[in-house]
Amino acid sequence: MADQTESKAAITDDDIIRLLQIGYVLEGIVEARSDRHTTNEVFDRTITRRLLADARDESRQHRRQIGALLESLGAECSSSQQIEKRIKSHYCPAEIDDRCDILQDQFYSELSAYRFYDAVLNEIQANATALSIDIDNVVTVLEEIRAEELEGVFEVMNAANSADGACSDIEIPKEKLV
């Protein structure tokens, strides 16, 4: 009978670089989707528009931070212009004209980003053994980004239930977020 325990391979410098590159693109997707929603004419409510603009700006800042990490590691980082067209054509929804649908889309964007960074940090902590890169700096930046993404999840939930008009359609995941 085969051994039931799986041994995980140690994470490498190249693995971390690739995960950072994925995070860079993920932030581009969240930024583009937030930007598209921000310009939607359905908003006469400034709270929601401000929340989406803040999410867009936060994603832009996260891309800068991840880009700086990649640069410090000597890794390639696609320019914003190179991926912007691809992101907008593949990952931005058609015009959504319902406030609750927009908030739900934003909620899942924030939640996906939070879960991604959480999984990356868990992988690094569990399997980073002999790395040549400054893993402490990478972890510090990713922990900060993860915390901001979690804050974004709760901000969208609060906006969905605000006096702006409750959105009962947004389904909150049952599992524990933190």
N, C-alpha and C positions, 0 to 999 in steps of 0.2 A: 504494500500500500504506500502510495506517495505521501511525502510529508505534507501536512495540511497548512503549515505556515509558509507564507511567501516571504522571501527576502527581497527587500527593495534595493534597487541599485542606487548607489550614491548619486546625488545630483551633481552635474558638472558645471563648469563655467559656461560652456556653450548652452546648456539647458537653461541656465538663468538668463543669459542674453536673449535666447529665443522667447522665454516667457515675458521678458521686458518688452520685446518687440510686439508680442501679441497684446500686452497691456497698452502699448502706444496706439495700436490700431483700435482697440476696444474704446479707449478714450475718444478717439476720433469719431467713432460711431455715435457714442453718447452725445458728443458735442454737436454733431450734425443733426441728430434727431431733435435735440433741445432747441437748436437754432431754428429748425423748420417750424416747430411748434410755437416758438416765441413770435414769429411773424404771422401766425394764423390770425385771421380777422375775427374769429369766434370770441376773442377776449375783450371784454369790456371790464374785466376784473383785474386790477393792477397787481393784486397779491399773486395770482397764478402766473402772470406774465413775468413778474420779478423773480419768482421761484425758478422758472424755466431759464431766464437770462442768467441767474446765478449758477444754475447747473451747467449751462453752456460754458461760462467763464471758468468754473471750477474744473471742468474736463479739459479745457484749453491749458490751464495751469498744470494739471496732472500730466498732460502730454509733454509740457516743457520739462517738468521734473524727470520724467522717465527718459526723455530725450537726452537730458544732461547726464543721467546715469549711463545710458548707452554710449554716449560720447566719451565719458570717463573710462569706459571699459574698452574703448577702441572699436566699438561695434557700429555697424551701419544702421542708420535710422532714416527711413523714408521721409521725404519732405512732406509737409502738409499738402502742398499742391499735387504731389504725385498720388496721394491716396484719397484726396477730397472727392474727385469725380467718381471714383469707384465706390466710395462709401455712400455718397448721395444717390447713386443709381441703384445700388444693391440693398442698402440697409435703412433707407429713409422711407417711411410709409407714405402712401398717397395722402393727400390732404385729409386730415381728420377734422371734422367740424363739431365735435362734441367735447366739451370741457372734461367730462369724466373719462372719456376714451384717451384723451391727451394725457391726463394725469396718470391713468393706468399704464400707458406706454412709458411715461417717464419713471414711474414706480419700478417697472421691470428693468428698465435701463440701469437705474441706480442699484437695484438688487443684484442684477447680473454682475455689475462691476464689483460690488462688495464681495460677492461669492468668489469671483475670480481671484481677487487679492487675498482673500482668506485662504483659499486653496493653495495659492502660490506660497504664502507665508508658512502654512502648515507643512508643505513639501520641503521647503528650505530648512525649517527647524528639525524635521524628522530625518533628512537625508543629506544635509550639507556637511561633509566631513573634511575633505582636503581640497580646498578651493584656493586659487591664486588671486581672486578678486577680493575687494574689501566688502565682504558680505554684511558687515555691521551697518555700513552706509546704505546698502541696498535694503536691508530689513527696516532700518529707520524710516526711509522714504516710503516704502510700501506700507508700513504700519500707519503712517500719517495719512496716506491716501485711503487705505481701508477704513479708517475712522471717519474720514470725511464722506466716504460713500455711504456708510451706515447712517450718518447724520442726514444725508440726503434722502435715504429711504424713509426715515421718520418725518422729515419735512414734507415730503410728498403725501404721506399718510395724513398728516395734520391738515394740509391744504385740502385734501379730498374730503375731510370731515369738518371743514371750517364753515364759518358763516357765509362764505362765498356760495355755498350750496353743497350739501352733502352728496357724495358719490357712493352709493351703496354697492355699485358694481365692482369696485376694487376689492379683489380677494387677497387678503393678507395671508401669507404662508403660515401654516400651522406650526412649522418647526421653529425652534429657537434660533434667533438671528445672532446672538452673541454668546 
